Amino acid sequence: MWSLKAWRRNRILERNPIDPAHWAEVCRRLPILDGLDEHEQQRLRERAVLFLHDKHLTALPGVELGPVERLLLAVQAQLPLLHLGELDWYRGFHEIVLYPDDFVSPQRHRDAAGVEHEWDDPRSGEAWHQGPVILAWPGVEASGSWEGYNLVIHELAHKLDMLEGGANGLPPLHRDMRVQDWANAMQSAYDALNAQLDAAPDAETAIDPYAAEDPAEFFAVTSEYFFSAPDLLAEAFPEVYRQLALFYRQDPLARLQRLQAEHQDYQMVENATNG
């Protein structure tokens, strides 16, 4: 059946082909893509093109955006959506603002006594409800490895969280998921992390202690770790990993383990050859 949406999609892809050299450079700079099969890579390429067509990237002075840089950002934005179908998961915003460095965000909070507090908070990223995503470009460039840090995924996880209102750590779940299962897994891990920090504020936690800030940050940080350090997340909070795997419909831990096994096999062959 003829579909206007499919026709428009194909037309955008035809008019915006990705240079193979640019794609190779992006893959080199993003180890978290290692292990994706050919079909997944093709889907990721297409979705990155559609993302760049749909969202406006505003680069402030000091940020130089060439085709590789634009693709680097778009691919990381689309990796979490790779197996979620083509629903408009990033609806509600049309712009990503890129700063040349960390920026100051004015904050305001009214405490339980009714006293209002205002302060400036230095940040590398911010996502506004029904507004733009703001990213510090050095944080974007530092993302993409298996090291537990990904600014792009973190901030766009907030956008997923905001799909049904304010950020509260509960994105719209799939029909085959139970809200109670999600809540139990997330709350239990969140409480455990907070208890650890209450007992020892300077403790070396398994994941970034910023996750203990509130349930929204817990979801964003664990999403970040799900794709960039799945082994650490699965070991520390296996039920959280399981819920995120159901939500994102991916298993980055399996990919990482395959890559590690392949590396070990390669090292054994190298050692035998050189021995």
C-alpha positions in Angstrom: 0.0 0.0 0.0 1.3 3.5 -0.9 2.2 5.5 2.1 3.0 9.2 2.1 5.2 8.8 5.2 7.2 6.0 3.6 7.6 8.0 0.4 8.8 11.0 2.4 11.2 8.9 4.4 12.7 7.3 1.3 13.0 10.7 -0.4 15.0 12.1 2.6 17.3 9.1 2.6 17.9 9.3 -1.2 18.8 13.0 -1.0 21.1 12.6 2.0 23.5 9.7 1.4 26.2 9.1 4.0 29.7 9.2 2.7 31.3 5.8 3.5 34.4 7.5 4.8 32.4 9.6 7.2 30.6 6.5 8.5 33.9 4.6 8.9 35.2 7.6 11.0 32.1 7.7 13.2 32.3 3.9 13.8 36.0 4.4 14.7 35.2 7.1 17.2 32.2 5.2 18.7 33.3 1.8 20.1 29.8 1.3 21.6 28.7 0.5 18.0 31.1 -2.5 17.9 29.2 -5.7 17.5 26.2 -4.3 15.7 25.3 -6.5 12.8 25.0 -5.3 9.2 21.2 -4.9 9.4 21.5 -2.9 12.6 24.2 -0.6 11.2 22.1 0.1 8.1 19.1 0.9 10.3 21.2 3.2 12.5 22.6 5.0 9.4 19.1 5.6 8.1 17.7 6.8 11.4 20.7 9.1 11.9 19.9 10.8 8.5 16.2 11.1 9.5 17.2 12.6 12.9 19.4 15.2 11.3 16.6 16.1 8.9 14.1 16.4 11.7 16.1 18.2 14.4 18.0 21.5 14.1 21.5 21.6 15.4 22.4 25.1 16.7 26.2 25.4 17.1 27.3 28.3 19.2 30.6 30.1 18.5 33.5 27.8 19.2 31.7 24.6 18.0 32.6 23.5 14.4 30.1 21.1 13.0 31.1 19.2 9.9 29.3 16.2 8.5 31.3 13.7 10.7 30.4 15.7 13.8 26.8 15.9 12.9 26.7 12.2 12.3 28.6 11.5 15.5 25.8 13.2 17.5 22.9 11.7 15.5 24.2 8.1 15.8 24.5 8.3 19.5 21.0 9.9 19.7 19.5 7.1 17.7 21.3 4.1 19.3 18.8 3.8 22.1 15.9 3.8 19.6 17.4 1.2 17.3 14.9 -1.6 18.2 11.9 0.6 19.2 10.1 0.8 15.9 9.6 4.0 14.0 7.4 5.8 16.5 8.2 9.4 17.2 10.1 8.8 20.4 11.8 12.2 20.2 8.7 14.3 19.7 8.3 17.4 21.7 11.6 19.1 20.7 13.1 20.3 17.5 16.5 21.8 18.5 19.8 20.7 20.0 21.9 23.6 21.2 25.6 22.9 21.3 27.9 24.9 23.6 31.7 25.0 23.2 32.1 24.2 26.9 30.2 23.5 30.1 27.6 26.2 30.8 25.8 27.7 33.8 22.1 26.9 34.3 20.1 29.1 36.7 18.2 26.9 39.2 15.3 27.6 41.5 13.9 25.4 44.3 11.2 26.0 46.9 11.9 23.9 50.1 9.4 22.4 52.5 9.3 25.6 54.5 8.3 27.6 51.5 11.7 29.3 51.2 12.8 29.8 47.6 16.5 29.1 46.8 18.2 30.3 43.6 21.7 29.3 42.4 23.8 28.8 39.2 24.6 25.2 38.4 27.4 24.4 36.0 26.3 21.7 33.6 27.4 19.8 30.5 23.9 19.0 29.4 20.3 19.8 30.0 16.9 18.7 28.6 13.9 21.0 28.8 10.4 19.8 28.9 8.8 20.8 25.6 12.0 22.6 24.8 15.5 22.1 23.4 18.3 19.7 24.4 21.5 21.6 25.4 24.9 19.8 25.2 28.4 20.9 25.8 30.4 19.7 22.7 33.4 18.4 24.7 31.0 16.1 26.4 29.6 14.8 23.1 33.1 14.2 21.8 34.0 12.3 25.1 31.1 10.0 24.7 30.9 6.8 22.7 33.3 4.4 24.5 32.6 1.5 26.9 33.5 3.6 29.9 30.2 4.5 31.6 29.8 8.0 30.1 27.6 9.2 27.4 26.2 12.7 27.5 24.0 12.4 24.5 22.2 9.2 25.7 21.9 10.7 29.2 20.1 13.9 28.0 17.9 12.1 25.5 16.9 9.6 28.1 15.4 12.6 29.9 13.4 13.3 26.7 12.0 9.8 26.7 11.2 10.2 30.4 9.3 13.4 29.6 7.0 11.9 26.9 4.1 11.7 29.3 4.8 14.8 31.4 7.6 15.8 33.7 10.6 13.7 34.2 10.0 11.2 37.0 12.0 8.1 36.0 9.1 6.4 34.3 9.1 6.6 30.4 6.1 5.1 28.5 6.6 1.4 28.9 5.7 -1.2 26.2 2.5 -3.3 26.6 4.5 -6.4 27.5 6.1 -4.6 30.5 4.5 -4.1 33.9 4.8 -0.8 35.7 5.1 -2.6 39.0 8.1 -4.6 37.9 9.8 -1.4 36.6 9.0 0.5 39.8 10.2 -2.3 42.1 13.5 -2.7 40.2 14.2 1.1 40.0 13.1 2.0 43.5 15.1 -0.8 45.1 18.3 0.1 43.3 17.8 3.8 43.8 17.2 3.3 47.6 20.3 1.1 47.8 22.5 3.7 46.1 21.2 6.4 48.4 21.7 4.3 51.4 25.3 3.7 50.4 25.9 7.4 49.9 24.2 8.3 53.2 26.5 6.0 55.0 29.6 7.1 53.2 29.2 10.3 51.0 32.5 9.8 49.4 32.1 6.1 48.7 33.1 4.7 45.3 29.8 3.6 43.9 29.3 1.1 41.1 27.7 3.8 39.0 27.9 7.6 38.9 26.6 8.8 42.3 24.7 11.5 40.4 22.1 8.8 39.8 21.1 9.2 43.4 20.0 12.8 42.8 16.3 11.9 42.0 14.4 9.1 40.1 14.7 11.1 36.8 18.5 11.2 37.0 18.6 7.6 38.1 16.9 6.6 34.8 19.1 8.8 32.8 22.3 7.6 34.4 21.4 3.9 34.2 20.4 4.4 30.6 23.8 5.9 30.0 25.5 2.9 31.7 23.2 0.4 29.9 24.8 1.4 26.6 28.3 2.4 27.7 29.1 0.1 30.7 26.5 -2.6 30.6 28.7 -5.0 32.6 29.0 -2.6 35.5 25.2 -1.9 35.6 24.3 -5.6 35.3 26.6 -6.6 38.1 25.5 -3.8 40.4 21.7 -3.7 39.6 20.8 -6.8 37.6 17.0 -6.1 37.8 17.5 -2.6 36.5 19.5 -3.9 33.6 16.7 -6.4 32.9 14.0 -3.7 32.8 16.1 -1.4 30.6 16.7 -4.4 28.2 13.0 -4.9 28.0 12.4 -1.1 27.4 15.2 -0.5 24.9 14.8 -4.0 23.4 18.5 -4.4 23.2 21.2 -6.4 25.1 24.5 -4.3 25.0 26.0 -6.7 27.6 25.8 -9.6 25.2 27.5 -7.5 22.5 30.2 -6.4 24.9 30.8 -10.0 26.1 31.1 -11.2 22.5 33.6 -8.5 21.8 35.6 -9.4 24.9 35.6 -13.1 24.0 36.7 -12.3 20.4 39.5 -10.1 21.8 40.7 -12.9 24.1 40.6 -15.4 21.3 42.7 -13.0 19.2 45.2 -12.5 22.0 45.5 -16.3 22.4 46.3 -16.7 18.7 48.7 -13.8 18.8 50.5 -15.3 21.8 50.7 -18.7 20.2 52.0 -17.3 17.0 54.6 -15.1 18.7 55.5 -17.8 21.2 
